[in-house]
């Protein structure tokens, strides 16, 4: 489950990032890092396989373009199915995060 959770979390972060508009891989990783206050550092070895997975699932489309620094880059765009998955996965992840937070913030021991 841990690997699935990590993959699913990165995938939903990518989908959320792309909900703002098309972006290249480096920009996606940078946006997630900046928005998280550099708490979430996305390594290339995790980011690009995740981008490949969401593209293969039909949640994003990719096309080649030119980045702001005039380099050739692959840009990713959220599809309609990707937008549906974003809403579904964001709700699931939010519920999971709240459940974990309740357990971690417990002020009393469990009753046996």
C-alpha positions as CSV (number, residue, x, y, z in Angstrom):
1,X,0.0,0.0,0.0
2,X,2.8,2.4,0.8
3,X,4.1,2.4,-2.8
4,X,0.6,2.8,-4.2
5,X,-0.1,5.7,-1.7
6,X,3.1,7.4,-2.8
7,X,2.4,6.9,-6.5
8,X,-1.2,8.1,-6.0
9,X,-0.1,11.1,-4.0
10,X,2.4,12.3,-6.7
11,X,-0.2,11.6,-9.4
12,X,-2.8,13.8,-7.7
13,X,-0.3,16.5,-7.1
14,X,0.6,16.5,-10.8
15,X,-3.0,16.6,-11.8
16,X,-3.6,19.5,-9.4
17,X,-0.6,21.4,-10.9
18,X,-1.9,20.9,-14.4
19,X,-5.4,22.1,-13.4
20,X,-3.9,25.6,-13.7
21,X,-2.8,25.0,-17.3
22,X,-0.2,23.2,-19.4
23,X,3.3,22.9,-18.0
24,X,6.6,21.1,-18.7
25,X,8.0,18.5,-16.3
26,X,10.5,20.7,-14.6
27,X,7.9,23.4,-14.0
28,X,5.5,20.8,-12.5
29,X,8.2,19.7,-10.0
30,X,9.2,23.3,-9.2
31,X,5.6,24.4,-8.6
32,X,4.9,21.5,-6.2
33,X,8.1,22.3,-4.3
34,X,7.4,26.1,-4.1
35,X,3.8,25.6,-3.0
36,X,4.8,23.2,-0.3
37,X,7.4,25.5,1.1
38,X,10.1,23.2,-0.2
39,X,8.7,20.4,2.0
40,X,7.9,18.2,-1.0
41,X,11.0,17.8,-3.2
42,X,10.1,15.9,-6.3
43,X,13.2,14.1,-7.8
44,X,13.3,13.5,-11.5
45,X,13.5,9.8,-10.9
46,X,10.0,10.0,-9.4
47,X,8.5,12.8,-11.4
48,X,9.0,11.5,-14.9
49,X,7.8,8.0,-14.3
50,X,4.7,9.5,-12.7
51,X,4.1,11.7,-15.7
52,X,4.5,8.7,-17.9
53,X,1.9,6.8,-15.8
54,X,-0.7,9.6,-15.9
55,X,-0.2,10.0,-19.6
56,X,-0.6,6.3,-20.2
57,X,-3.8,6.4,-18.1
58,X,-5.1,9.1,-20.4
59,X,-5.2,11.7,-17.6
60,X,-2.8,14.0,-19.4
61,X,-1.7,14.7,-22.9
62,X,1.8,15.6,-23.9
63,X,3.2,17.6,-26.7
64,X,6.6,19.1,-27.5
65,X,7.1,22.9,-27.2
66,X,9.6,25.5,-26.2
67,X,10.1,26.5,-22.6
68,X,10.6,30.1,-21.3
69,X,14.4,29.7,-21.6
70,X,14.1,28.6,-25.2
71,X,14.7,24.9,-24.7
72,X,12.7,22.1,-26.2
73,X,10.5,20.6,-23.5
74,X,7.6,18.2,-23.3
75,X,4.4,20.0,-22.1
76,X,1.6,18.2,-20.3
77,X,-2.0,19.2,-20.4
78,X,-4.9,17.8,-18.2
79,X,-7.6,15.9,-20.1
80,X,-11.2,15.8,-19.1
81,X,-10.7,12.3,-17.6
82,X,-7.7,13.7,-15.7
83,X,-9.9,16.4,-14.3
84,X,-12.4,13.8,-13.1
85,X,-9.6,11.8,-11.6
86,X,-8.3,14.9,-9.8
87,X,-11.6,15.4,-8.1
88,X,-12.0,11.8,-7.2
89,X,-8.4,11.3,-5.9
90,X,-8.3,14.7,-4.1
91,X,-11.4,13.7,-2.1
92,X,-10.0,10.3,-1.3
93,X,-6.6,11.7,-0.3
94,X,-8.2,14.4,1.8
95,X,-10.3,11.8,3.7
96,X,-7.2,9.7,4.3
97,X,-5.1,12.7,5.5
98,X,-7.8,13.7,7.9
99,X,-8.1,10.2,9.3
100,X,-4.3,10.0,9.8
101,X,-4.4,13.5,11.5
102,X,-7.1,12.4,13.9
103,X,-5.0,9.4,15.0
104,X,-1.8,11.4,15.3
105,X,-3.5,14.1,17.3
106,X,-5.2,11.7,19.8
107,X,-5.0,12.9,23.4
108,X,-6.0,9.7,25.0
109,X,-5.1,6.0,24.7
110,X,-7.3,3.6,22.9
111,X,-9.9,1.7,24.9
112,X,-9.4,-2.1,24.7
